[in-house]
Every structure is written in C-alpha cells, then in structure tokens.
Amino acid sequence: PSYDADKLVLVTDKARKDYDPRVDRDLPEWFINSIYERGVITPIIVRFNGKNPDGTPIVEVVDGRQRVRA
C-alpha cells in the first residue's frame, strides 16, 4: 500500500529503543535532489503502532527515515 509521506511518523524520542540519531541530521542537498529527480527507489519499511484519536492508523517508519524526510 501507499501512504502519504506527511502522515508517516518518524521516531524522534531519544528514550525509545528504536530511535535512530540519523533522523536529526541535516540532509545533503545531493540526496534531496536524487529523491526529487528519481523518486524513492529503495522501499520504506513501516509498522502500525496504534491509532490516532480520529481512528486512523499511526504508521511509523522503521527503515527509510531520511528518504521520508527528503
């Protein structure tokens, strides 16, 4: 399935075991340009982690945080 990148959740809580410090790094311009020109080639891996108050699923990024940010 496809998900709106703006609705994907990136784990930014440093206390969580699945926190990845790369989520806080600046993105290189070449990387952003590559995503813009070619799109996302390597799939982004997500997991469901509960539901939002409106009943929609919380979709967290497991792998591909930088690709989502770009």
Predicted model as a PDB file, atoms N, CA, C, CB and O in Angstrom, pLDDT in the B-factor column:
MODEL        1                                                                  
ATOM      1  N   PRO A   1       0.825  -1.203   0.000  1.00 72.00           N  
ATOM      2  CA  PRO A   1       0.000   0.000   0.000  1.00 72.00           C  
ATOM      3  C   PRO A   1       0.863   1.258   0.000  1.00 72.00           C  
ATOM      4  CB  PRO A   1      -0.935   0.003   1.210  1.00 72.00           C  
ATOM      5  O   PRO A   1       2.053   1.218   0.312  1.00 72.00           O  
ATOM      6  N   SER A   2       0.249   2.341  -0.348  1.00 79.00           N  
ATOM      7  CA  SER A   2       0.919   3.639  -0.347  1.00 79.00           C  
ATOM      8  C   SER A   2       0.379   4.483   0.802  1.00 79.00           C  
ATOM      9  CB  SER A   2       0.724   4.368  -1.705  1.00 79.00           C  
ATOM     10  O   SER A   2      -0.790   4.387   1.174  1.00 79.00           O  
ATOM     11  N   TYR A   3       1.264   5.311   1.350  1.00 81.00           N  
ATOM     12  CA  TYR A   3       0.880   6.201   2.444  1.00 81.00           C  
ATOM     13  C   TYR A   3       1.383   7.592   2.132  1.00 81.00           C  
ATOM     14  CB  TYR A   3       1.438   5.704   3.805  1.00 81.00           C  
ATOM     15  O   TYR A   3       2.419   7.759   1.490  1.00 81.00           O  
ATOM     16  N   ASP A   4       0.651   8.584   2.585  1.00 83.00           N  
ATOM     17  CA  ASP A   4       1.055   9.974   2.437  1.00 83.00           C  
ATOM     18  C   ASP A   4       2.282  10.204   3.322  1.00 83.00           C  
ATOM     19  CB  ASP A   4      -0.114  10.953   2.813  1.00 83.00           C  
ATOM     20  O   ASP A   4       2.220  10.012   4.536  1.00 83.00           O  
ATOM     21  N   ALA A   5       3.392  10.615   2.713  1.00 82.00           N  
ATOM     22  CA  ALA A   5       4.637  10.814   3.460  1.00 82.00           C  
ATOM     23  C   ALA A   5       4.462  11.806   4.601  1.00 82.00           C  
ATOM     24  CB  ALA A   5       5.738  11.294   2.528  1.00 82.00           C  
ATOM     25  O   ALA A   5       5.138  11.688   5.623  1.00 82.00           O  
ATOM     26  N   ASP A   6       3.577  12.772   4.453  1.00 86.00           N  
ATOM     27  CA  ASP A   6       3.358  13.757   5.509  1.00 86.00           C  
ATOM     28  C   ASP A   6       2.687  13.145   6.736  1.00 86.00           C  
ATOM     29  CB  ASP A   6       2.515  14.904   4.983  1.00 86.00           C  
ATOM     30  O   ASP A   6       2.728  13.732   7.818  1.00 86.00           O  
ATOM     31  N   LYS A   7       2.075  11.982   6.583  1.00 89.00           N  
ATOM     32  CA  LYS A   7       1.392  11.344   7.710  1.00 89.00           C  
ATOM     33  C   LYS A   7       2.208  10.229   8.352  1.00 89.00           C  
ATOM     34  CB  LYS A   7       0.070  10.794   7.256  1.00 89.00           C  
ATOM     35  O   LYS A   7       1.796   9.659   9.362  1.00 89.00           O  
ATOM     36  N   LEU A   8       3.371   9.915   7.765  1.00 93.00           N  
ATOM     37  CA  LEU A   8       4.236   8.909   8.369  1.00 93.00           C  
ATOM     38  C   LEU A   8       4.908   9.492   9.606  1.00 93.00           C  
ATOM     39  CB  LEU A   8       5.294   8.410   7.356  1.00 93.00           C  
ATOM     40  O   LEU A   8       5.257  10.672   9.630  1.00 93.00           O  
ATOM     41  N   VAL A   9       5.087   8.672  10.624  1.00 94.00           N  
ATOM     42  CA  VAL A   9       5.651   9.126  11.898  1.00 94.00           C  
ATOM     43  C   VAL A   9       7.113   8.705  11.980  1.00 94.00           C  
ATOM     44  CB  VAL A   9       4.848   8.553  13.102  1.00 94.00           C  
ATOM     45  O   VAL A   9       7.449   7.533  11.810  1.00 94.00           O  
ATOM     46  N   LEU A  10       7.969   9.678  12.242  1.00 94.00           N  
ATOM     47  CA  LEU A  10       9.385   9.418  12.482  1.00 94.00           C  
ATOM     48  C   LEU A  10       9.618   9.412  13.984  1.00 94.00           C  
ATOM     49  CB  LEU A  10      10.291  10.480  11.774  1.00 94.00           C  
ATOM     50  O   LEU A  10       9.185  10.332  14.679  1.00 94.00           O  
ATOM     51  N   VAL A  11      10.290   8.399  14.490  1.00 92.00           N  
ATOM     52  CA  VAL A  11      10.570   8.306  15.929  1.00 92.00           C  
ATOM     53  C   VAL A  11      11.675   9.302  16.261  1.00 92.00           C  
ATOM     54  CB  VAL A  11      10.985   6.843  16.344  1.00 92.00           C  
ATOM     55  O   VAL A  11      12.807   9.157  15.799  1.00 92.00           O  
ATOM     56  N   THR A  12      11.347  10.306  17.057  1.00 92.00           N  
ATOM     57  CA  THR A  12      12.314  11.341  17.443  1.00 92.00           C  
ATOM     58  C   THR A  12      12.578  11.363  18.945  1.00 92.00           C  
ATOM     59  CB  THR A  12      11.819  12.706  16.996  1.00 92.00           C  
ATOM     60  O   THR A  12      13.385  12.158  19.426  1.00 92.00           O  
ATOM     61  N   ASP A  13      11.903  10.495  19.679  1.00 92.00           N  
ATOM     62  CA  ASP A  13      12.078  10.408  21.133  1.00 92.00           C  
ATOM     63  C   ASP A  13      13.340   9.602  21.439  1.00 92.00           C  
ATOM     64  CB  ASP A  13      10.829   9.755  21.811  1.00 92.00           C  
ATOM     65  O   ASP A  13      13.378   8.392  21.216  1.00 92.00           O  
ATOM     66  N   LYS A  14      14.370  10.274  21.948  1.00 94.00           N  
ATOM     67  CA  LYS A  14      15.665   9.632  22.202  1.00 94.00           C  
ATOM     68  C   LYS A  14      15.585   8.538  23.259  1.00 94.00           C  
ATOM     69  CB  LYS A  14      16.677  10.669  22.630  1.00 94.00           C  
ATOM     70  O   LYS A  14      16.502   7.723  23.361  1.00 94.00           O  
ATOM     71  N   ALA A  15      14.537   8.498  24.029  1.00 95.00           N  
ATOM     72  CA  ALA A  15      14.383   7.482  25.063  1.00 95.00           C  
ATOM     73  C   ALA A  15      13.881   6.147  24.505  1.00 95.00           C  
ATOM     74  CB  ALA A  15      13.432   7.980  26.129  1.00 95.00           C  
ATOM     75  O   ALA A  15      13.984   5.116  25.171  1.00 95.00           O  
ATOM     76  N   ARG A  16      13.350   6.167  23.311  1.00 93.00           N  
ATOM     77  CA  ARG A  16      12.840   4.928  22.716  1.00 93.00           C  
ATOM     78  C   ARG A  16      13.975   4.080  22.165  1.00 93.00           C  
ATOM     79  CB  ARG A  16      11.831   5.240  21.605  1.00 93.00           C  
ATOM     80  O   ARG A  16      14.962   4.608  21.653  1.00 93.00           O  
ATOM     81  N   LYS A  17      13.829   2.760  22.272  1.00 92.00           N  
ATOM     82  CA  LYS A  17      14.857   1.845  21.794  1.00 92.00           C  
ATOM     83  C   LYS A  17      15.031   1.921  20.277  1.00 92.00           C  
ATOM     84  CB  LYS A  17      14.515   0.423  22.205  1.00 92.00           C  
ATOM     85  O   LYS A  17      16.118   1.650  19.767  1.00 92.00           O  
ATOM     86  N   ASP A  18      13.986   2.282  19.565  1.00 90.00           N  
ATOM     87  CA  ASP A  18      14.053   2.321  18.102  1.00 90.00           C  
ATOM     88  C   ASP A  18      14.433   3.706  17.564  1.00 90.00           C  
ATOM     89  CB  ASP A  18      12.717   1.899  17.516  1.00 90.00           C  
ATOM     90  O   ASP A  18      14.333   3.949  16.362  1.00 90.00           O  
ATOM     91  N   TYR A  19      14.863   4.602  18.433  1.00 92.00           N  
ATOM     92  CA  TYR A  19      15.336   5.922  17.990  1.00 92.00           C  
ATOM     93  C   TYR A  19      16.628   5.757  17.194  1.00 92.00           C  
ATOM     94  CB  TYR A  19      15.561   6.876  19.209  1.00 92.00           C  
ATOM     95  O   TYR A  19      17.508   4.984  17.575  1.00 92.00           O  
ATOM     96  N   ASP A  20      16.733   6.482  16.097  1.00 91.00           N  
ATOM     97  CA  ASP A  20      17.944   6.474  15.271  1.00 91.00           C  
ATOM     98  C   ASP A  20      18.422   7.917  15.159  1.00 91.00           C  
ATOM     99  CB  ASP A  20      17.678   5.841  13.841  1.00 91.00           C  
ATOM    100  O   ASP A  20      17.691   8.759  14.637  1.00 91.00           O  
ATOM    101  N   PRO A  21      19.626   8.229  15.633  1.00 92.00           N  
ATOM    102  CA  PRO A  21      20.094   9.615  15.642  1.00 92.00           C  
ATOM    103  C   PRO A  21      20.206  10.245  14.249  1.00 92.00           C  
ATOM    104  CB  PRO A  21      21.428   9.681  16.318  1.00 92.00           C  
ATOM    105  O   PRO A  21      20.273  11.468  14.127  1.00 92.00           O  
ATOM    106  N   ARG A  22      20.225   9.424  13.210  1.00 89.00           N  
ATOM    107  CA  ARG A  22      20.293   9.986  11.852  1.00 89.00           C  
ATOM    108  C   ARG A  22      19.062  10.828  11.506  1.00 89.00           C  
ATOM    109  CB  ARG A  22      20.444   8.861  10.830  1.00 89.00           C  
ATOM    110  O   ARG A  22      19.095  11.644  10.585  1.00 89.00           O  
ATOM    111  N   VAL A  23      17.980  10.619  12.255  1.00 91.00           N  
ATOM    112  CA  VAL A  23      16.756  11.372  11.981  1.00 91.00           C  
ATOM    113  C   VAL A  23      16.946  12.869  12.276  1.00 91.00           C  
ATOM    114  CB  VAL A  23      15.589  10.810  12.815  1.00 91.00           C  
ATOM    115  O   VAL A  23      16.193  13.704  11.775  1.00 91.00           O  
ATOM    116  N   ASP A  24      17.941  13.194  13.081  1.00 91.00           N  
ATOM    117  CA  ASP A  24      18.188  14.593  13.448  1.00 91.00           C  
ATOM    118  C   ASP A  24      19.262  15.260  12.592  1.00 91.00           C  
ATOM    119  CB  ASP A  24      18.589  14.674  14.899  1.00 91.00           C  
ATOM    120  O   ASP A  24      19.506  16.458  12.738  1.00 91.00           O  
ATOM    121  N   ARG A  25      19.898  14.517  11.713  1.00 92.00           N  
ATOM    122  CA  ARG A  25      20.966  15.084  10.888  1.00 92.00           C  
ATOM    123  C   ARG A  25      20.404  15.891   9.731  1.00 92.00           C  
ATOM    124  CB  ARG A  25      21.871  13.979  10.359  1.00 92.00           C  
ATOM    125  O   ARG A  25      19.288  15.654   9.270  1.00 92.00           O  
ATOM    126  N   ASP A  26      21.197  16.847   9.271  1.00 94.00           N  
ATOM    127  CA  ASP A  26      20.826  17.589   8.068  1.00 94.00           C  
ATOM    128  C   ASP A  26      20.922  16.656   6.866  1.00 94.00           C  
ATOM    129  CB  ASP A  26      21.738  18.842   7.874  1.00 94.00           C  
ATOM    130  O   ASP A  26      21.771  15.766   6.825  1.00 94.00           O  
ATOM    131  N   LEU A  27      20.054  16.867   5.902  1.00 94.00           N  
ATOM    132  CA  LEU A  27      20.079  16.057   4.686  1.00 94.00           C  
ATOM    133  C   LEU A  27      20.981  16.718   3.651  1.00 94.00           C  
ATOM    134  CB  LEU A  27      18.649  15.862   4.120  1.00 94.00           C  
ATOM    135  O   LEU A  27      20.872  17.923   3.422  1.00 94.00           O  
ATOM    136  N   PRO A  28      21.868  15.952   3.021  1.00 95.00           N  
ATOM    137  CA  PRO A  28      22.713  16.529   1.976  1.00 95.00           C  
ATOM    138  C   PRO A  28      21.864  16.946   0.771  1.00 95.00           C  
ATOM    139  CB  PRO A  28      23.803  15.520   1.544  1.00 95.00           C  
ATOM    140  O   PRO A  28      20.891  16.278   0.422  1.00 95.00           O  
ATOM    141  N   GLU A  29      22.236  18.022   0.163  1.00 96.00           N  
ATOM    142  CA  GLU A  29      21.486  18.532  -0.988  1.00 96.00           C  
ATOM    143  C   GLU A  29      21.439  17.512  -2.118  1.00 96.00           C  
ATOM    144  CB  GLU A  29      22.105  19.834  -1.491  1.00 96.00           C  
ATOM    145  O   GLU A  29      20.416  17.377  -2.788  1.00 96.00           O  
ATOM    146  N   TRP A  30      22.559  16.780  -2.338  1.00 96.00           N  
ATOM    147  CA  TRP A  30      22.578  15.782  -3.415  1.00 96.00           C  
ATOM    148  C   TRP A  30      21.541  14.696  -3.171  1.00 96.00           C  
ATOM    149  CB  TRP A  30      23.974  15.155  -3.543  1.00 96.00           C  
ATOM    150  O   TRP A  30      20.956  14.166  -4.116  1.00 96.00           O  
ATOM    151  N   PHE A  31      21.311  14.361  -1.892  1.00 94.00           N  
ATOM    152  CA  PHE A  31      20.340  13.318  -1.552  1.00 94.00           C  
ATOM    153  C   PHE A  31      18.916  13.799  -1.841  1.00 94.00           C  
ATOM    154  CB  PHE A  31      20.479  12.912  -0.065  1.00 94.00           C  
ATOM    155  O   PHE A  31      18.107  13.072  -2.416  1.00 94.00           O  
ATOM    156  N   ILE A  32      18.633  15.011  -1.440  1.00 94.00           N  
ATOM    157  CA  ILE A  32      17.312  15.586  -1.702  1.00 94.00           C  
ATOM    158  C   ILE A  32      17.065  15.670  -3.201  1.00 94.00           C  
ATOM    159  CB  ILE A  32      17.185  16.983  -1.058  1.00 94.00           C  
ATOM    160  O   ILE A  32      15.979  15.332  -3.672  1.00 94.00           O  
ATOM    161  N   ASN A  33      18.067  16.117  -3.952  1.00 95.00           N  
ATOM    162  CA  ASN A  33      17.932  16.214  -5.414  1.00 95.00           C  
ATOM    163  C   ASN A  33      17.708  14.846  -6.044  1.00 95.00           C  
ATOM    164  CB  ASN A  33      19.177  16.868  -6.025  1.00 95.00           C  
ATOM    165  O   ASN A  33      16.922  14.710  -6.982  1.00 95.00           O  
ATOM    166  N   SER A  34      18.394  13.839  -5.533  1.00 94.00           N  
ATOM    167  CA  SER A  34      18.234  12.484  -6.057  1.00 94.00           C  
ATOM    168  C   SER A  34      16.806  11.979  -5.863  1.00 94.00           C  
ATOM    169  CB  SER A  34      19.222  11.534  -5.380  1.00 94.00           C  
ATOM    170  O   SER A  34      16.222  11.394  -6.775  1.00 94.00           O  
ATOM    171  N   ILE A  35      16.254  12.201  -4.692  1.00 93.00           N  
ATOM    172  CA  ILE A  35      14.869  11.789  -4.425  1.00 93.00           C  
ATOM    173  C   ILE A  35      13.915  12.572  -5.324  1.00 93.00           C  
ATOM    174  CB  ILE A  35      14.504  12.006  -2.927  1.00 93.00           C  
ATOM    175  O   ILE A  35      12.961  12.006  -5.859  1.00 93.00           O  
ATOM    176  N   TYR A  36      14.165  13.854  -5.490  1.00 92.00           N  
ATOM    177  CA  TYR A  36      13.317  14.694  -6.333  1.00 92.00           C  
ATOM    178  C   TYR A  36      13.341  14.214  -7.787  1.00 92.00           C  
ATOM    179  CB  TYR A  36      13.771  16.161  -6.251  1.00 92.00           C  
ATOM    180  O   TYR A  36      12.301  14.138  -8.442  1.00 92.00           O  
ATOM    181  N   GLU A  37      14.540  13.893  -8.282  1.00 95.00           N  
ATOM    182  CA  GLU A  37      14.689  13.508  -9.685  1.00 95.00           C  
ATOM    183  C   GLU A  37      14.266  12.071  -9.961  1.00 95.00           C  
ATOM    184  CB  GLU A  37      16.117  13.695 -10.113  1.00 95.00           C  
ATOM    185  O   GLU A  37      13.618  11.802 -10.973  1.00 95.00           O  
ATOM    186  N   ARG A  38      14.624  11.144  -9.073  1.00 94.00           N  
ATOM    187  CA  ARG A  38      14.382   9.726  -9.331  1.00 94.00           C  
ATOM    188  C   ARG A  38      13.233   9.129  -8.529  1.00 94.00           C  
ATOM    189  CB  ARG A  38      15.619   8.958  -9.044  1.00 94.00           C  
ATOM    190  O   ARG A  38      12.704   8.074  -8.879  1.00 94.00           O  
ATOM    191  N   GLY A  39      12.854   9.803  -7.463  1.00 90.00           N  
ATOM    192  CA  GLY A  39      11.864   9.238  -6.563  1.00 90.00           C  
ATOM    193  C   GLY A  39      12.538   8.302  -5.573  1.00 90.00           C  
ATOM    194  O   GLY A  39      13.764   8.196  -5.536  1.00 90.00           O  
ATOM    195  N   VAL A  40      11.742   7.640  -4.790  1.00 89.00           N  
ATOM    196  CA  VAL A  40      12.258   6.696  -3.796  1.00 89.00           C  
ATOM    197  C   VAL A  40      12.392   5.345  -4.480  1.00 89.00           C  
ATOM    198  CB  VAL A  40      11.320   6.608  -2.528  1.00 89.00           C  
ATOM    199  O   VAL A  40      11.397   4.745  -4.885  1.00 89.00           O  
ATOM    200  N   ILE A  41      13.625   4.867  -4.608  1.00 91.00           N  
ATOM    201  CA  ILE A  41      13.892   3.601  -5.297  1.00 91.00           C  
ATOM    202  C   ILE A  41      13.862   2.441  -4.302  1.00 91.00           C  
ATOM    203  CB  ILE A  41      15.260   3.652  -6.024  1.00 91.00           C  
ATOM    204  O   ILE A  41      13.261   1.402  -4.574  1.00 91.00           O  
ATOM    205  N   THR A  42      14.508   2.619  -3.159  1.00 91.00           N  
ATOM    206  CA  THR A  42      14.519   1.582  -2.123  1.00 91.00           C  
ATOM    207  C   THR A  42      13.280   1.758  -1.255  1.00 91.00           C  
ATOM    208  CB  THR A  42      15.826   1.652  -1.256  1.00 91.00           C  
ATOM    209  O   THR A  42      13.037   2.854  -0.751  1.00 91.00           O  
ATOM    210  N   PRO A  43      12.494   0.705  -1.073  1.00 90.00           N  
ATOM    211  CA  PRO A  43      11.243   0.841  -0.315  1.00 90.00           C  
ATOM    212  C   PRO A  43      11.468   1.332   1.116  1.00 90.00           C  
ATOM    213  CB  PRO A  43      10.515  -0.491  -0.282  1.00 90.00           C  
ATOM    214  O   PRO A  43      12.513   1.100   1.723  1.00 90.00           O  
ATOM    215  N   ILE A  44      10.465   2.006   1.619  1.00 92.00           N  
ATOM    216  CA  ILE A  44      10.439   2.464   3.007  1.00 92.00           C  
ATOM    217  C   ILE A  44       9.665   1.417   3.805  1.00 92.00           C  
ATOM    218  CB  ILE A  44       9.782   3.903   3.142  1.00 92.00           C  
ATOM    219  O   ILE A  44       8.578   0.999   3.406  1.00 92.00           O  
ATOM    220  N   ILE A  45      10.228   1.002   4.920  1.00 93.00           N  
ATOM    221  CA  ILE A  45       9.591  -0.016   5.757  1.00 93.00           C  
ATOM    222  C   ILE A  45       8.864   0.689   6.905  1.00 93.00           C  
ATOM    223  CB  ILE A  45      10.647  -1.047   6.303  1.00 93.00           C  
ATOM    224  O   ILE A  45       9.435   1.540   7.586  1.00 93.00           O  
ATOM    225  N   VAL A  46       7.599   0.320   7.106  1.00 94.00           N  
ATOM    226  CA  VAL A  46       6.782   0.938   8.151  1.00 94.00           C  
ATOM    227  C   VAL A  46       6.150  -0.137   9.024  1.00 94.00           C  
ATOM    228  CB  VAL A  46       5.690   1.840   7.534  1.00 94.00           C  
ATOM    229  O   VAL A  46       6.137  -1.320   8.682  1.00 94.00           O  
ATOM    230  N   ARG A  47       5.629   0.309  10.157  1.00 94.00           N  
ATOM    231  CA  ARG A  47       4.853  -0.578  11.024  1.00 94.00           C  
ATOM    232  C   ARG A  47       3.675   0.224  11.580  1.00 94.00           C  
ATOM    233  CB  ARG A  47       5.741  -1.173  12.188  1.00 94.00           C  
ATOM    234  O   ARG A  47       3.731   1.449  11.686  1.00 94.00           O  
ATOM    235  N   PHE A  48       2.638  -0.481  11.922  1.00 94.00           N  
ATOM    236  CA  PHE A  48       1.490   0.153  12.559  1.00 94.00           C  
ATOM    237  C   PHE A  48       1.718   0.150  14.057  1.00 94.00           C  
ATOM    238  CB  PHE A  48       0.161  -0.572  12.192  1.00 94.00           C  
ATOM    239  O   PHE A  48       2.138  -0.856  14.629  1.00 94.00           O  
ATOM    240  N   ASN A  49       1.435   1.299  14.701  1.00 93.00           N  
ATOM    241  CA  ASN A  49       1.647   1.408  16.142  1.00 93.00           C  
ATOM    242  C   ASN A  49       0.459   2.134  16.771  1.00 93.00           C  
ATOM    243  CB  ASN A  49       2.979   2.153  16.456  1.00 93.00           C  
ATOM    244  O   ASN A  49       0.584   3.259  17.255  1.00 93.00           O  
ATOM    245  N   GLY A  50      -0.665   1.484  16.754  1.00 94.00           N  
ATOM    246  CA  GLY A  50      -1.853   2.053  17.366  1.00 94.00           C  
ATOM    247  C   GLY A  50      -2.658   2.899  16.413  1.00 94.00           C  
ATOM    248  O   GLY A  50      -2.492   2.826  15.196  1.00 94.00           O  
ATOM    249  N   LYS A  51      -3.537   3.707  16.989  1.00 95.00           N  
ATOM    250  CA  LYS A  51      -4.407   4.564  16.193  1.00 95.00           C  
ATOM    251  C   LYS A  51      -4.412   5.981  16.741  1.00 95.00           C  
ATOM    252  CB  LYS A  51      -5.829   4.005  16.161  1.00 95.00           C  
ATOM    253  O   LYS A  51      -4.233   6.206  17.938  1.00 95.00           O  
ATOM    254  N   ASN A  52      -4.618   6.923  15.846  1.00 92.00           N  
ATOM    255  CA  ASN A  52      -4.794   8.328  16.217  1.00 92.00           C  
ATOM    256  C   ASN A  52      -6.183   8.508  16.816  1.00 92.00           C  
ATOM    257  CB  ASN A  52      -4.596   9.267  14.985  1.00 92.00           C  
ATOM    258  O   ASN A  52      -7.031   7.627  16.674  1.00 92.00           O  
ATOM    259  N   PRO A  53      -6.432   9.636  17.487  1.00 95.00           N  
ATOM    260  CA  PRO A  53      -7.762   9.873  18.063  1.00 95.00           C  
ATOM    261  C   PRO A  53      -8.900   9.794  17.037  1.00 95.00           C  
ATOM    262  CB  PRO A  53      -7.788  11.227  18.726  1.00 95.00           C  
ATOM    263  O   PRO A  53     -10.033   9.466  17.387  1.00 95.00           O  
ATOM    264  N   ASP A  54      -8.591  10.098  15.762  1.00 93.00           N  
ATOM    265  CA  ASP A  54      -9.640  10.036  14.730  1.00 93.00           C  
ATOM    266  C   ASP A  54      -9.826   8.630  14.159  1.00 93.00           C  
ATOM    267  CB  ASP A  54      -9.310  11.000  13.599  1.00 93.00           C  
ATOM    268  O   ASP A  54     -10.626   8.426  13.246  1.00 93.00           O  
ATOM    269  N   GLY A  55      -9.082   7.662  14.701  1.00 91.00           N  
ATOM    270  CA  GLY A  55      -9.235   6.279  14.268  1.00 91.00           C  
ATOM    271  C   GLY A  55      -8.305   5.850  13.148  1.00 91.00           C  
ATOM    272  O   GLY A  55      -8.265   4.668  12.806  1.00 91.00           O  
ATOM    273  N   THR A  56      -7.555   6.780  12.566  1.00 89.00           N  
ATOM    274  CA  THR A  56      -6.618   6.414  11.506  1.00 89.00           C  
ATOM    275  C   THR A  56      -5.386   5.765  12.132  1.00 89.00           C  
ATOM    276  CB  THR A  56      -6.218   7.659  10.657  1.00 89.00           C  
ATOM    277  O   THR A  56      -5.026   6.084  13.265  1.00 89.00           O  
ATOM    278  N   PRO A  57      -4.738   4.858  11.402  1.00 91.00           N  
ATOM    279  CA  PRO A  57      -3.578   4.177  11.986  1.00 91.00           C  
ATOM    280  C   PRO A  57      -2.369   5.090  12.125  1.00 91.00           C  
ATOM    281  CB  PRO A  57      -3.208   2.981  11.145  1.00 91.00           C  
ATOM    282  O   PRO A  57      -2.164   5.999  11.320  1.00 91.00           O  
ATOM    283  N   ILE A  58      -1.576   4.837  13.153  1.00 94.00           N  
ATOM    284  CA  ILE A  58      -0.287   5.502  13.313  1.00 94.00           C  
ATOM    285  C   ILE A  58       0.717   4.632  12.567  1.00 94.00           C  
ATOM    286  CB  ILE A  58       0.111   5.696  14.850  1.00 94.00           C  
ATOM    287  O   ILE A  58       0.926   3.471  12.917  1.00 94.00           O  
ATOM    288  N   VAL A  59       1.334   5.200  11.542  1.00 95.00           N  
ATOM    289  CA  VAL A  59       2.265   4.450  10.698  1.00 95.00           C  
ATOM    290  C   VAL A  59       3.662   5.006  10.950  1.00 95.00           C  
ATOM    291  CB  VAL A  59       1.876   4.546   9.171  1.00 95.00           C  
ATOM    292  O   VAL A  59       3.978   6.124  10.543  1.00 95.00           O  
ATOM    293  N   GLU A  60       4.497   4.212  11.627  1.00 95.00           N  
ATOM    294  CA  GLU A  60       5.849   4.630  11.975  1.00 95.00           C  
ATOM    295  C   GLU A  60       6.859   4.090  10.963  1.00 95.00           C  
ATOM    296  CB  GLU A  60       6.207   4.156  13.391  1.00 95.00           C  
ATOM    297  O   GLU A  60       6.727   2.967  10.478  1.00 95.00           O  
ATOM    298  N   VAL A  61       7.849   4.891  10.658  1.00 94.00           N  
ATOM    299  CA  VAL A  61       8.906   4.490   9.745  1.00 94.00           C  
ATOM    300  C   VAL A  61       9.939   3.682  10.520  1.00 94.00           C  
ATOM    301  CB  VAL A  61       9.559   5.725   9.065  1.00 94.00           C  
ATOM    302  O   VAL A  61      10.467   4.142  11.532  1.00 94.00           O  
ATOM    303  N   VAL A  62      10.223   2.477  10.038  1.00 92.00           N  
ATOM    304  CA  VAL A  62      11.222   1.611  10.635  1.00 92.00           C  
ATOM    305  C   VAL A  62      12.548   1.752   9.881  1.00 92.00           C  
ATOM    306  CB  VAL A  62      10.742   0.143  10.629  1.00 92.00           C  
ATOM    307  O   VAL A  62      13.614   1.806  10.495  1.00 92.00           O  
ATOM    308  N   ASP A  63      12.476   1.812   8.568  1.00 92.00           N  
ATOM    309  CA  ASP A  63      13.667   1.947   7.732  1.00 92.00           C  
ATOM    310  C   ASP A  63      13.346   2.891   6.582  1.00 92.00           C  
ATOM    311  CB  ASP A  63      14.149   0.559   7.197  1.00 92.00           C  
ATOM    312  O   ASP A  63      12.352   2.713   5.878  1.00 92.00           O  
ATOM    313  N   GLY A  64      14.195   3.896   6.399  1.00 90.00           N  
ATOM    314  CA  GLY A  64      13.975   4.861   5.324  1.00 90.00           C  
ATOM    315  C   GLY A  64      13.631   6.246   5.845  1.00 90.00           C  
ATOM    316  O   GLY A  64      12.999   7.038   5.148  1.00 90.00           O  
ATOM    317  N   ARG A  65      14.045   6.536   7.065  1.00 91.00           N  
ATOM    318  CA  ARG A  65      13.716   7.830   7.673  1.00 91.00           C  
ATOM    319  C   ARG A  65      14.198   9.003   6.827  1.00 91.00           C  
ATOM    320  CB  ARG A  65      14.322   7.923   9.065  1.00 91.00           C  
ATOM    321  O   ARG A  65      13.475   9.981   6.637  1.00 91.00           O  
ATOM    322  N   GLN A  66      15.437   8.896   6.314  1.00 91.00           N  
ATOM    323  CA  GLN A  66      15.991  10.003   5.527  1.00 91.00           C  
ATOM    324  C   GLN A  66      15.233  10.152   4.205  1.00 91.00           C  
ATOM    325  CB  GLN A  66      17.500   9.778   5.259  1.00 91.00           C  
ATOM    326  O   GLN A  66      15.008  11.267   3.734  1.00 91.00           O  
ATOM    327  N   ARG A  67      14.848   9.036   3.620  1.00 91.00           N  
ATOM    328  CA  ARG A  67      14.081   9.104   2.360  1.00 91.00           C  
ATOM    329  C   ARG A  67      12.741   9.791   2.586  1.00 91.00           C  
ATOM    330  CB  ARG A  67      13.857   7.687   1.777  1.00 91.00           C  
ATOM    331  O   ARG A  67      12.290  10.564   1.741  1.00 91.00           O  
ATOM    332  N   VAL A  68      12.105   9.516   3.714  1.00 89.00           N  
ATOM    333  CA  VAL A  68      10.834  10.182   4.023  1.00 89.00           C  
ATOM    334  C   VAL A  68      11.060  11.673   4.218  1.00 89.00           C  
ATOM    335  CB  VAL A  68      10.183   9.569   5.285  1.00 89.00           C  
ATOM    336  O   VAL A  68      10.280  12.486   3.722  1.00 89.00           O  
ATOM    337  N   ARG A  69      12.107  12.037   4.926  1.00 89.00           N  
ATOM    338  CA  ARG A  69      12.388  13.452   5.180  1.00 89.00           C  
ATOM    339  C   ARG A  69      12.708  14.204   3.889  1.00 89.00           C  
ATOM    340  CB  ARG A  69      13.552  13.590   6.161  1.00 89.00           C  
ATOM    341  O   ARG A  69      12.313  15.357   3.716  1.00 89.00           O  
ATOM    342  N   ALA A  70      13.428  13.536   2.985  1.00 86.00           N  
ATOM    343  CA  ALA A  70      13.809  14.194   1.724  1.00 86.00           C  
ATOM    344  C   ALA A  70      12.588  14.434   0.880  1.00 86.00           C  
ATOM    345  CB  ALA A  70      14.833  13.355   0.943  1.00 86.00           C  
ATOM    346  O   ALA A  70      12.695  14.977  -0.219  1.00 86.00           O  
TER     347      ALA A  70                                                      
ENDMDL                                                                          
END                                                                             
